[in-house]
Amino acid sequence: MYVESVEDAELCEQVRAGDSRAFRLLWERHVAMARQCAIGCTRGSAADAEDAVSDAMLGLLQALRGGRGPVGNVPGYLRVSVRRAAARTAARRHRELPVAELPDLPASENGCRVTAYFDAACAREAFLGLSEQRRIAVRLFALEGKGAGQIGERLGIAPPAASSLVYRAKEALRAGYLRHHVSPADAECADVMDRVVASLRGRSVRRHTAAVSSHLHRCAACRERGRQLRDVNAGLPQRVGVK
Ligand SMILES: [Zn+2]
């Protein structure tokens, strides 16, 4: 139950504690300002401005979820983030795959722009985190509808290798997409989240099971992150054995 009089600082604390509704309120409160700032930084390109706003908002959410981010001045924090994001956007545009075309990622929930932006940004980060060869394979497969033969020809590898590359690239994309939903600041928490993602995606983490369980037992934040990851993973295609 939120009212307009709740201070930004208090909302930030609530987001740090895992409350996504508090983030939605922060978003609604500051998005118009962020957009105005972005339009000023992107020389009138509406698409670039929207990208810069969503990047800045994602950065804010990730920082808060990681226990960092602004303590007070949220508008000031966002203005700096928007300017940085706008500078990155132009450089990135030419190598970006339109998020809507990424294969097998869940459709964003209707009517929730925060979720939609967040999901899109996670997908984009996951795509950019792939090796160049995997990015090319996913792009050819998903955007251009190429088969293994043509992908192999383009990359100079045999069709079975191309087929396996596409499979592994798509799986890496899903794991990366999941992983970008949580961003703990602590290195041990980050390691544990990597293993939780691996385990959710069906990779063996048996030798780390004891360490992961013991961490989850004492870290409430990671237990909550684990729950979020399981929810997101439930919307993804499940892994079915390596070809
Ligand atoms: Zn932890």
Boltz pocket constraint, residues with backbone or C-beta under 6 A from the ligand:
constraints:
  - pocket:
      binder: B
      contacts: [[A, 188], [A, 189], [A, 192], [A, 215], [A, 219], [A, 221], [A, 222]]
      max_distance: 6.0
